């Protein structure tokens, strides 16, 4: 192979580059790319992109909530989140407005392929080629046009180990963060675990780990067996703990892998079981718990005080419309009461009550209209729980036997939202799949349609939606006959629809059609129940580890200092931000029953400091706080300053040291478990000896 500098005109020397980047540069040369050339930017047509999305519907269904959550965590960092298929073609993209414009210049957008063949060395193409999480920073990109980027990507594998797609975070290279690759890797693992649980929902799933506190976390291994104990598949964590690939595990049974009788699995009927003491073929003792039916994800039910059947919550919408079933307006059917402990989903309005008077008034008004099919418009900032409220409204209605069909109008490309909502007939456009596609509105017939971020719906589609709501029938693309529908509608947005109406970007007639009752969810900073919300989230996290069995760990508590800070913080990310923060804090405090200041992230502590509390008085620096404010702020400032958390370097060193101890000093096993290079572990060892 010719040298890079001579053949490609590479302006980045290969000396000192990570091996994966250096090999990728060599592949880029072999593909005939040149570093100075403009990137190939041919995008799929809207019809072809629809076909691609249809072919990756399962991946999109499970990955969308994950990439939305990831985007919320990195919002404001001049970056974007990308989901691709297995070829590197972008399916969905979410990002900061100021960065999206720059990204479009290099075609970092849906319908564009980012394989190495098209783009040279880049995180998406290289991660898919290597089958490993990869970060490509600035000039490590093969094409000069991409040097302004830093990208972190992790591949997604399906439940049988085949490459399925990838999640990527791309941003301005000046905003590089070492944590990003870990967040991306965790997000990909979340998608894989959801796909695995869904695929093997009817199989026996064994959750196991050597340390019981890791059960219910992303680190747990999950293996699937049939009721006779024959091995079906295992997630990546399980393969690592068992020390074997999927191909090697296919010849095994539950007994040969864990040294227990198949009868230990056969009695599972979806009920919680005591922890099983097991031993893997490589001699490692682990603890496990088996389920015949997948348990509910705890984070979704944290604020509802109960659990839900995850299989039902995760089920896809039906492909055929339900028969219309509208109760008489004069005698609405009262929903049956839900009794804790019966196994029913505890997801009604009652379980959202946490003592806050503002939220209580919202729930009181909604309860008065339960089951009457009055259109509901939910307003509120991002992260306040609008979808959670929509699910509670649906649960308390006579339509709760059907699924809540949710559509995020901001997450679907404008070119696809029409076919997504209204569906299309076979042959409606070039690339339309055989037998057409049932739209989400028809799927919701007999149930509830939730239109999230309705303020982001394109203006032309607002007129079509208005007609559907008025006439209660849908005309799919390419069809000559309308389809009758019977739906209840709940809409939500964080935008100011009144201002949009004044600006002409939201139709007046649609606004009056969807606002039968308008409710506003208060921001977390406006609520008086922050401590109770935090405790519910902590209880849910503890339940996700213990699964409710006898060994379930007690939930963490909050120290008084932390409660003070929680009342002080503005919580721009609302409940979603609090849940993420508490999850991290609980992991850092795993050996402490109480979450203290030292367990909180440093940027959170800095945000809690009062503004204007600098100790010096500099001429021209602006007004200083009055004496009373200074007296009030001083204890808080001392409290925060005295409990700064460990630096990133110290936390990294502690994590590596703990992993080395867990793996008996084995550097390779430690590197694989943490998803880092062996050189990083060796560097840590040199620094500590």
N, C-alpha and C positions, 0 to 999 in steps of 0.2 A: 504494500500500500504506500503511495507517495506521501512524503512528509506534509504535515498540515500547512506549514508556512509557504511551501512552494506551490501546493496544489490549490489550496483554498484561499490563500491570502489572509490567513487567520492573523488577527492582531492580538490574540491572547495566547501567550506561551503556555504549552501544556505542562511545563514543569511546575510542580506544586499543586496541580489540580487534583481533586479527589479522583480515585480510579474510575468511578462510574461516569463522571463528567468527561474525563479524558477519553474513555472508550466511546462515549456518545459523540464526541467531536470527530473521532475517527469514522464512525458510522455516517455522520453528516457529510463528510468528504466523499465517502463511498456512494452516497445518494446523489452526488453531483452538485451539491449546494455550494455557494460562495458567500463568505461572511458579509461582503459589502452589498449583496443583492437585496432588493426589496422583498419582504416576505410574501409568499403565495397567499392570496386573500380571496379565493373563489368560494363563495358561500352557497349552500343549498338553496333551492327555490322554496318558497313557502309551502308548496305542496309536498316537496321531498322532505322538508323538515317535519311536516305533520306525520308523514309515513314513518320517519325515524323515531319520533316521539311515541307513536303508537307501538312500534316494535320494542320500545324500552319503557313501556307503561309501568311494569312492575318495579323497575329500578326507580323511576320517577316518583311513584307513589310512596315508596319508603324513604327516598333520599330527600324529597322536598322539605319536610319538616326539619330534617337535620341541617340542611344547608341554610335554611332560614334562621335557625338558631345560631349556627356558626356565623352568619352574617351579622346578627345582632351583637355577637361578642366582639367582632372586629370593626363595628361601625365607627366611622370617623377617623380611620387610619389610612385613608387614600388607597383603598384596596377593593377587591371584589372576590366573590365566591363563585366557582364554576363547577358544574356537573357535566361529565362527558360519558359517552358510550365507550365500548371496549376498543374502538379504533382511534379514540382521541377526539372525536367530533363533539363539539359543545352542544349540550341539550338545553341547559338552563344557566343563567348568569344573574347574580344579584350583586350590586355594588354601590359605592358612594358616587353621587352624581358627578362630583368634580373629577373622579378618576375614570368613570365610564367613557367620557369623551376621549380621553387619551387612549383607553383600551381599544376603542373602535378604530383608531388610526392603524392599529396593527391587527385588526380583525379578531380581537378577543371577544367573540360574540357568538350567539347560537347559530348553528349551521355551518361553522367553520371548523375544519380539521386541524388539530395541533399535534399530529404525529411527528416523529422525527423526520420522516420522509418529506413532509411539507414545510416544517418549521425548524429543522435542525434541533440542536440540543435545547430543550426546554423542559420544565418540570413535568408537564402532562405527558409529552411523548416519551421522555426518558423513564419516568415512573412506570409507564405501561410496558416499555421495552424491557426494563429490568425486573418488573414485578415487585418492586420495593418502593417504599415512600422515599421521595427525593426532593431536595431543595436546590434550586438553581438561582444564583445570586448575580445580578448585574452582568458584568462582562463574561461570566461563565456561559451565558447564552451564546450559541454559535453565530447567530445573525446579529449584526451591530444594531439593527433597528429595535431589538429587544433588550438592549443593555440598560434601559431605564427601569426594567422590571426586576423584582425578586418574587419568585414563585415557589410554592410548596405544594406538593401533590402526593396523594396516597391512592393506590389502586383499590378497587372493590372487587372481591371474588364472590361468586354465587355459592349456594350451600354445598355444591359438589366440587368446589375448587376451581371452577373455570373463571377466567377473567371476564368481568361484567362491565366495568366502567371505572371512573376515577373522580375524586373530589380534589379541587385545587383552589388555593388562595393565591391570587396574584395582586401585587401592589407596587407602589413606588419604591425603588431600591433604597431610598433614603429612610424609609420607614421599616426596614428589616427588623424582625423580632424573632428571637430564637425559639420562642414558645409556639410560633405559628405552625411549624411542622408537627409538633406534638398534638396541637388542636386538630389539625387536618387528619392525622393518623387516627386519633380517637373518633372523629366523625365518621371516617370510613369504616371503622370497626363497629360503630353503632349501627350503621346501615347493614353491614354483613350479619350482625347478630339478629336484627329484625327480620331480614330475609330468611335466615336460618330457622328462627322460631316459627315464622309463617309457613315455610316449606314443610316443616316437620310437625305441624300443629297436631296431627293425629298420631304421632309416634310418641314413644317414651323418651323424654329428654332428661339427661343426667347432668346436673350442674355441679361442678366440683372444683376444689382448689386445696392446696396444702395448708393454707391459712384461712380459717373460717370467716374472718372479717372481709375477705375478698369475694366471698359468695355474694351474688347479686350485683357485682360491679363488672366493668369491662374486662377485668383481668380473669374472671372465672372461665373455666373450660366448660363447654357444652357439647355433649355427645348424644346422638340420636340412635335409638334401637327400636326394633319392632317388639311386639309383646312376647315373642319367643326368645328375645335377647340377642338377635342377630344385629351386628353393627351396620348402621346406615351411613352416617357421616359425622363429622366433628368440626367445630369452628377452629380458627387458627390458634387460639389460646390452648384448646384441648390438644391439638396436634403437638404443640410445643411441650406441654406437660407430659404427654405420653411418649414423646421422643420418637415419633414416627410420622410419615407422610400419610395422606389419605389413601393412596394406593396400597401402602403397606398395612393399613388398618382394616382394609376390606375383608381380610381373611379371618378377622377376630370376631369374638362374641363378647357379651358383657362379662361372662365368667372368665374368659381368658385374659381380658384386659384388667379386670379389677379384683379377681379372686373371690367373687361372691356368687351365690346361686342365682339363677335367673328368677327364682321365686321372689327375690327382693325387689324385682321390678314389676312382676306380674300383678301384684295387688294394688298398684297405683291406679287411682280413679280420679285424678285431679285434686285430691285432698293433700294438704300439707303433711309431709312425713318427717320423722326424726332424721337427724343427720346420720348417714351411713359411713362407717369406717371402711375405707378402701385402700388398696395398694396397687400402684401401676406396675407394668411389666419391668420398668427400670428400678423398682424397689422403693419408689417414693410413696409415702403414706399421705393420702388425701382424704378430705371429708366431702361428702356429696349429698345431694337431695334429688330425688327423681320425681318427675311430674308426667302424667299422661296428658294433661291439658296445660297449655302454657299459661303462666300466671300473668296478672296485670302489670303493666309498667307503672311503678309507683309515682313517678314524677307527675304524671297526668292527673292523678287522683289526690295529690297532696293537699289541695285546698278544699277537698270535698269530704275529708274525714273518712273515706272508705276505699273500696277496691271495685274494679270492674272486670268483666270478662274480656281479657285482651283479645281473644280470638274474635269475638263479636265486634269489638271496637276497631279492630284492624281489618275486618272483612271488606273486600271491595264492593262498590255499589253494584246492585243487580243490573244485568244487561237488558232485562226486559222490564217495561213499566208495570207497576203494581196496579191492581184494579182500584179505581177511585173509591174511597170510603170516607165520606164526609158525614159526621154526626149531625143530627138536627140542631139548628142554631138555637132553638129554644131550650134544649136540654143537653148541654155539652157533657160528654162523658168524663166523669171525674177519674183521674189516674189512681190506680190502686196504691195504697200506702206501701212504702218500702221499709221493711224492718231490718235493722242491722243484724248481721249474722245469718241472714237467709241465703246469702250468695248472690242476691240481686245487685244490680249496679247502683251504688249510692252516689248518684250524680245529679240529683234534683236541686232546685233552688234552695231548699232547706239546708243543704249541706255546704252552701257557700257562705252561710252566715257566720261571721267571726266577731261580731260585736261592734263593728264600725257603723255609726248612725247613717252616714251617707250611703254606704252600700246597702244597709238595711232598708232604706226608703226605696232604693231601686228594686230590690227583691220583692218588697211589698206590692209595688205597682205591677210588677210582672206576674206575681201570683194571682192578682185579681183577674188577669186576662188569660190564665192558663187554659189551653184547649179551645180558644175561640178564634184561632187563625187570624188574629190581628197582626198586620205587618209590624215587625219590630226593627228599629234602627238603633244600634249600639254605638255610641261614640266613646272615644277614649284614646289615650296615648298608647304607643306600642308597648306591649308587655304587660298590660293591665288585666289581661284574662278575658278578652272579648270572645274568643272561640270557646273557652270554658263556660262562659255564660250562655252562649248559644246552645251548647250541648245540654246544659241544665234546662233551658226553655223547652228544648225538644223532648227531653226525658219526662217533663211534667205534662206533656200533651198526650192526647189519645193516639198520636202518630208514632209513639216511641217504639213500637214493634218494628218499624222500618229504620233504615240507617239515616243518620244525619249526613247529607251529601254536601260537603264543603268545597267551595271554589275560592281560591285566592286570586282575585282579579289582578293583583300586582305581580304575581309570580309567573303568570302565563304570558308568553310573547303576544304582542298585539295581533300578529298575523295568525295566531292559532286560537285565540280566545273564542272566536265566533263558532268554529267547529267544535271546540271543547264544550261550550254551553249548549248549543242547539243541535249538534250532531250532523251527520251527513249521510246521504244515500250512496250506494255503490256506483262508482263512475261519476261522482259529483265533480271531481277535478282530477287532474293528472296526479297519480300517486295515491289516490284514495284506496284504502284497503278493501279487499273483497268483503261483501255483505255490509259495507258501510260502518258507521259508528254511532252508537246511542249517545246522545248528548247528556250532560249532567242534569239538565232540567227534567228530561224524561226519566232519568234514573231516580230522581227524587219524587216522582209521582206517588202519591199515597203517603208521603213522608215530609221531611222538612229540608228546604234548600237554604244553605248558609252562604251568602255572598260576602266574603271577607274583602276588605279594602275596596268597597264599591266605588269610592271616590276615584280610583285609578282605572275604572272602566272607560274605554275609548268612547267618544261622543256618538259615533254612528251606531255602536251596539246598544247604547242606552235607549235608542228609539225602538230597537227590536225587543229588548227586555220589557219595555213599557207595554208593547203590544201583547206579549205573553202574559203579563200580569193582569192586563185588562180582559183579554179574551180566553185565558186559561187553555191555550193550545199553542203548540210549537210547530213551526214548519222547518224541518231539517234542510240543510243545503242540498239542492238537487232533487228535493221531493216535490210532488205535486199535490199531496194531501196533508193537512195538518194533523198532528197527534194531540189528542186531548190530555191534559195533565191536571192533577189535583195536588197542589203543593201549599205548604205554609212557608213563608219567607221571613228569614232573619238576615239583616244586613249589618255590616260593621265597617267603620272607617276611623282613621286617626286624622283625616283631613277636615277642614272647615267647609262643609258643603254650602253653607250660606254664602260665603265669599266666592266659592266656585260658581254658584248660580249667578251672582252679580257679574262675574267675569265671563259668563257664557260658556264655561267648561263643564257644567253639569245642568241637565235639563230640569226646568221647574216642574214639569208634569211628572217626571219620574220621581223627583224628590217628594212630591205630595202623595205619590202612590206607595212609597216604601216607609213613610214615617207615621204609620198608624199610632205608634207610641215610640217616642224618642227617649232613650235613657243614656245617661253618661256615667261611665265607670270612673270613679275617682282615681287619680294617680296615687301611687303608694305613699308619696311624701305628704299627701293630704289626708291619709287615713290614720285612725287612732289605734288600729289593731296590729301594728307592725310586729310587735313581739309575738303575738299569737300566730300570725302568718308564718313567722320564722320557725316557731316551734312545730307547726304542722308540717312544714317542709322538712325539718329535721327528723320528725317521726317517720315521714315517708321514706327518707333516705335510710333510716335504721331498718325499716321493714323490708326495703329492697335488698338488704344484706342478709337479714335473718329469715325472710320469707314468712314471718309470723309464727315460726315453730318455737319449741321450748328454748332453743339457743339464741333466739332473736336478741341482739344487743340492745341495751337501753339507749334511747336517743340522746344525743348531746344536748346539753343545756347552754345557755348564753350567760356569760359573766355580766355583772351589773355595768361594767365599763363598756362592754360591747352593746348592751341595750341602749346606753346613752348615745353611743355613736350611731346606732341605727336610727334613732330619733333625729339625729343631727343631719344625716346624709340626705341629699336631694333625690336619690334613686332615679336617675334619668332612664334607666332600663326597666324600672318598676319590678314586678314580681319575677319576671324572667331573670333580671339581674340578681335579685336576692337569692333565687334558687341556685344559680351558677356559683355565686360567692360562697354560699353555705356548703355546697358540695365540695368545693376546694378546701374550705376551712375544716370541714369534718374529716377529710383525709389527712390534713396536716395535724389534726388533734386526735388521731385514731387511738393513741394510748392515754388520752386525757378525756375524762367524761364531760369536761366543760370547755367550750370554745372561748378563748381569751384573745386579747388584742394581738399577741404575737402570732396568732394563727390566721390573721387577716392579711390580705394583699397590701403591699405598700402603697399602691396608687389609691386604694380605697381609703387608707388612713389619711393620705394627703388631701383627698377631696373633703374629708370631714373637718379639716382645720378651718377655723373661721377666716373669712377674707379680711384683709386689712389688719392682721394681727402681727405684722412684722415688728420686731422689737425696737428698731431705730426710727427716729424722726428726721427725715431728710427734707430739706427745703425743696419746695416744688413738687413733692411727691403726692400731693393731693390731701384731702381731709383725712384725719385720723379718727378712729372710733372714740366715742366718749368714754369717760372713766368707768361707767357702769358696764358698758359692753366689754371693756378690757378686763375688768374683774371677772366677768362671766366667762370670757374666752380663755383666760390664762390657765385655769385647771384643766380644761380640755386639751389645750396645747401641750401642757406638761405631760398629761396622760398619754397622748398619742406619741409625742417625741420619746417618751421613756419606754415605749413598747414597739419600736420599729421591728418589723419582721426581718428574718435573715435575708441577706442579699441573694440574688439569683445564683451567684457562684456558690454560696454556701449551701443553698437548697439542692443544687445539682450534685455537689459533692456528697451530701448526706444521702441522696437517692441512690447514687452509684454505690456508696459504701454498703447501704442496706441490701441492695440487689446482689452485690458480691458475697455478702454473708449468707444470703438465702441460697445462692448457687454454689456454696462451698469454695469460693475463690475462682470459679471457672469463668475466665474472661469472655470466651465466646458465648456461653450461655447467658451471661449478664448482658452482653451487647444485644443479643437477640431479644431478650425479654424487654429491654428498655427501648429497642428500636434505634440504637445509636451505633456508630462505628467502633470497632475494637480499639482503634487508636485513641478514641476519647477515653475509654476505660484505662488504657495504659498510661495516658497522660495524667489521669487522676491518681493512679498508683505512684507515678514518679513524684507528683507534687506532695504526696502524703508520706513519703518515705525519706 
